[in-house]
Every structure is written in C-alpha cells, then in structure tokens.
Amino acid sequence: MSRPALEKILKQPKKLHQNFPLSKILYYRVGGPAEALLMNPSSDDLIAAINWVCDEGIPFQVIGSGTNLLVSDRGLSGLTIFLGPNLIFKPKVLSENSAHLRVRFEAQDAKADVLDWAMKNRLLGLEFSAGIPGTMGGAVYMNAGTKWGSYADVVERVYLYSPQFGKIERTAEQMGFKYRGHGEGLMSDGAIVLSVDFKLPKAQGALELLESRKKIDEILMYRGIRQPLDYPSCGSVFKNPLNSERGAGRLIEAAGLKGLRQGSAMVSLKHANFILNLGHAKASDINGLIHKIISRVKENSGIILEPEVVRLGF
C-alpha cells in the first residue's frame, strides 16, 4: 500500500501510522501490527481514506476502541481505521418535550461519557450500560448490552457511510437489531457508523432519578463482584445461547473448563465466559482456547457456542 499516496488526500496526514502494533491499543493487549493505521480521523478524512482504498482495491477494516476485538498475531493488512474515544464530547440535542429528549452522539463518543451525560441531564434508559467500555460506533454495530438491556432499546436512528452508497441513514427498525448484532444488509456490506440518535425518557421526579442511580450502582457492584477485572480481556467471549436455559458461562463451567490454560491465556476462575491474558498471552493462545471451549461444550451439552468477540486476521 502506498502510504505517501494516501497521505496526500488526508487533511491530517500525521494521523497515519505504518506497521503500528495493535497490541498497544486493543483491550486484550495482543495482536500483530496494522500495515497502516489511521488513528482517530476526522469524518472527512475517514470518508476520503475509505474511498481511496476501495478505488485502489486495498482491504480495510474499521475498529472502535478495541474492547471486543481479537486480532491475530500476524496483524492486519491494508488500512485499519481506529475510532477510539473522542477527546471532545459534544452531544447534540435535537428536540425535547416533557417526557423525552432526542440527542445525537458521534460514533467515537465513549459509552461512559454518554451515560454520565444522560444522568447529569436526568435522562433514563442507559442504566444497563454502566461499566461497559468502548464507543458508540461499536455499541451500535454489536448492539452491545448486558442482561439489563441493550442499545437497541434506545436507538432511534443511525447515520452511516457506505463505500457503495455514500452517507445514508436508517431507523432502528431498518437496522434490524437482534441479540448482540444487527440485520443483514448495509452493515454486513461494509457500512460504517458515523453517529446515532437516541430517544431517552426524562426522569419525572426525584424518586425515579434515585431509582435510576441505584440501578447503576447495583450493576457496577455486580460487575465488580462477579466479573474478573484484574487482567486484560474482551469481556464476555461467547453469546448466551438462545436455545438454553443456561448462559455461556454456566455451560463452560459445567464442561469443567474453568482455569483451562493455553500459554498465558486462561479461562477465568471467577467467570467462565471470560478468557484472560495473564501477561504474555498471544492471540493464538486466546483463539486456541475459544476453539477448545466450543468443542468441549458441544461434547458436554450438545450446544454450539457462538463467539461474541470479533476476530480479525485469523
């Protein structure tokens, strides 16, 4: 890939890096280099870069802050666009009445900033997101959530860029959100989230606001007690199967896999749906455990677990 040629079309060419070690920015702290990495580009540079690589026939991938991503030890070829958290957080209020407020967030806005802003403005509906890392682009792409809810519950409209169709917008219904994902179509064809509109209910009194804050505290306490947060991980590795009364963690535990290790990667003793990097793991170690878990759980229960973590370069 011709880095000088790409730099010429960018307004901020210094944000383009060559052979960048992705282990430095991904939550798992593993993964090989990106052949070329465009770090937090402006919307104009994002679109210009995508159009250029598509014209040149160069592969590209867009990643958020890397909270739910496992990249191979070989790294990624072509162009990788990293959309990490915005340093400047400026939500745009679109309209409001006594019951609701409609607001637009950028794809690079951090989930934690969005929740904090909502609480400061006495808005409800985002309690489920307490403690979830990452940015809004990934949240919409994955329909991120917890057992208390997901972003599909509050999304009103999504604004995307497609190399084929340009800038487009879709309602929540058109997105076809499902458990930890979205419908087939634009997102599957390489469309990228630029921003998202939420419709959030307003707290109608001090008691309702107090209950919301109490729920957030309970979720944060639950996460601290039940989930291993001392080592790098991607959070839940597998989706909870819809055809089982037991969640993925329970199925993995029932298969006797807590503590299973490969290299410096280990199935957590605290929560079996977490695979931890104990310090010097390779992506191949983590991916190897994923395959072993799928095989052993199928043998033990007949259920085939589906990874929630996104894997690239394997």
N, C-alpha and C positions, 0 to 999 in steps of 0.2 A: 504494500500500500504506500502511495506517495504522500508522505507527511507534508512536504512543502506545498503540494498542490492543494491539500485540504486546508492548510493554514491560510492560504491566500483568500479563501472565501469566508473566513471567520472574522468577526469583529473583535473577538478576544482570543487570538491565537495562542496566548500563553497558557490557556487552559487545556491545551492539547499536550499529552504526555506519551512518550514512547516506551514500550516494554515496562509498563507500570505493574509492580507486584500487587495483585488484588488482595493478597492476604493482609495487607496493611489497612484495608477499608472494610472488608467483609466481617460480619459478626463472628463467623466460625474461626477467623484468623488462619484460614488455609486457602489454597488456590494459587495457581500459577499466574504468570504475567498476562496483562492485556497487551496485545500487539500495539494498539493505540487506544488511549483513554482520553475522552473529552469530559473534563470534570466540571460539573455544575454549570452548563452553558446557559446563556440567555435563551429565551424562546426562539428568537430569530436565528441564533447560531445552531440551536437544536434542529430546527427545520432545515436550515441550509446544509448541515452536515449529513442529515438523513437523505436528503435529495441527492447530494453528491455521491454518497456511497452506493445508492441504488442505481444511479446512472452509470457508475463505474463497475457495477456487478460485484461489489465488495460486501461481505457479510457484516451485519451489525446486530448489536443487542443493547437494549436499554435496561438498566438496573436501578433500583431505588437505593436505599441506604444499606442494602445487603443483609437485612435481618433474617430473611427466609431463603437464603441462597447458598448453594454449594457448588463451587467452581472446581473443575478438575485440576490436577497438579500440572497438566500441560498448559493451562491457561486458555485464553480466548483469542482467536484470530480475528482479523478485520478491525472494526471500530466498536469499542464499548463506550456507551454514554452513561455516566454516573450522575444520577439525580439525587444527591444527598440533601439533608435538611437545609432549608433556606436560612440564611443568617438574618434576613429582614422578613418579618412576619407581618403581612398586611392583608388580613381578610377583608373582603368587600361585601358590605351589607347591601342586599338587593331590594328588599322590602320587608315590612313588618306590620303586624297588627297586634291586637291584644292577646292573641293566642299563640302566634307563631312568628318566627323570624327566618327569612331566607338569606343565606350567606354563601359566598363563593370562596373556596380555598384553592391554592395552587398545588400542583402535583408534588412540589418539593416541600410543602409545609409539613412539619413534624406532627405526628399524631398527638404527642404530649402537649404541644403548643395549642393545637386545636381544642383539646379537652380543657386546658386551662382557660382559654379564651371563652369557651362556652360557659364554664362555671362562673367566671367573673361577670358575665352578662346574663346570668340567671336562666340559662338555657338547659334543657333536658335532652335525653336521648342518647348521649355518648358515654354514659357511665360504664358500659361494657368494655370500653377501650382503655380503661385505667391500667397503666403498666405495660401496654403494648408498644414496643419500639417501632421505628420506621416512619415512612412518609405516606402522604395521601395517595400518590400515584400507585404505589404498591398495594395500599389498602383497598383501593377500588379494583385493581386488576385481580387481586386474590379474594375479594370480598372478605377481608380479614375480620376476625371476630373471636369471641370466646363463647362459652356456654350461656353467657348472659345476653348475647346479641351479636349483630354484625353490622357493617356499614351499609348493607342493602336496606336496613331499616330506616335510614335517614337520608340516603341519596335521592335527590330529585332529578338531577340532570348531570351528564358527564360530557366534557368537551375533550375531543381527541384530535390527533393528527395522524392521517393515514398517508403513506407514500403514494398510494394509488388515487385517493380521493381528496387529499388536502385536509383542511380543517372541517370537522364535522361535529355534530352534537347529537346525543342520544338521551332519551328519557330513561329512568330506571327500568321501566317495563321493557324498553327496547334492548337494554343491556342484558336482560335475561339472567339476572343474578341467581346463583344457586350456592349451595354449601361450599365454601372456600373456592369459589370460581364464578364464571360468567357464562353466558350462552355462546354458541358458536357464531362465527361471523367476523366482524371487524377486528375484535381483539385478537382473534386467532390468526388474522391475516397481517399482523404487524402494526396495528394502530397503537398509538401511544397516548396515555392520559396527559392532558395539559392542565386541566383544572376540573373542579367538581362543585356543584351546588348542593347544599344541604337545606332541608326544611326542618327546623328544630322547634319543638314546643317550648313555650315560656313557663317558668315556674309561676304558679298562680297564688303563691303565698309563702310565708317563711317556713311553714311546715313541709311543704312539698320540696323546697330547696334543701332543707335539712335532711330529708329522706334521701335525696339525690347524693348529697355529700357523704351520708352514712353508707350508702351503697358503694361508692367509690372506695371508701376506707376499708370496707369488708372485702372487696375484690383485691385490693392491694395486699391486705393481710393474708388472704387465701393464697395469692401467688407467692408471697414470701415464705409461707409455711410449707406449701405443697410442691413448689417447683424449685429445681436446682438452679441457682443464680450465681454460683461461685466460679463457674468455668464457662468458657465460650461455647455457645450452642446456637441453634436456629429456632429455639422454642420447640413446639410440637413437630416431630418429624413426620408423623402419619396423620391422615384424616381419620376421624372416628367413623367406622363403617356404619352405613345406614341400615344394614341387614343384621345388626347385632345389638343386643341389649347392653353389651359391654363396650366401653370405649377402647381405643387403640392401646392406651397404657395398660389397662387391665388384661387385654389379650396377650400383650407382650410379657407381662408379669406371669400370667398363667402358663406361658410356654417356658418359664424358668430362665428368662433371658436377662433379668436384672444383673448388672455387673459384668455382662459379657464384654470382652475387650478384643480389639484388633489394633495392634500397635499402641498408640497413645490415645485412641478413641475408646470410649466406654459407654455402654447403656447405663443411664443413671440409676443409682440405688434408691434415689428419692422418688423419681417419677420415670417409669419405664419408657414413656414416649419421648424422652429427651436423650440424645446422643451427645456426649460431652467431649470437648477437646481438652485433654488433661495437661496439655502444654506443648507437645511436639507432634501432634497428630498430622497425618497427611489427608488430603481429600480422599485418596483411595482407601484409607482406613475407615473413614466415615461411610463412604459409599459401600464398602465391603460389609459393614455391619447392617446397613439398610437391606442389602440382599439377603443376608443371613436371617434377619428378623422376618422378612416376608416369607422365606422358605419355612422357618420353624413354626411360625404362627399358622401357616396353612396346614402344616402337618398336624399341629395340635388341635386346631379348631375348625379347619376347613375354610376359614375366612382369608381372603387375599387382601392384605392391607395396601392402601394407595398412598404413596408419599404426598405430604403436603409441601415439603421443602422443594424448591425449584432447583433442578440440577442442570448445569450447563457444561458443555465440553467433554462429556463422557461418551 
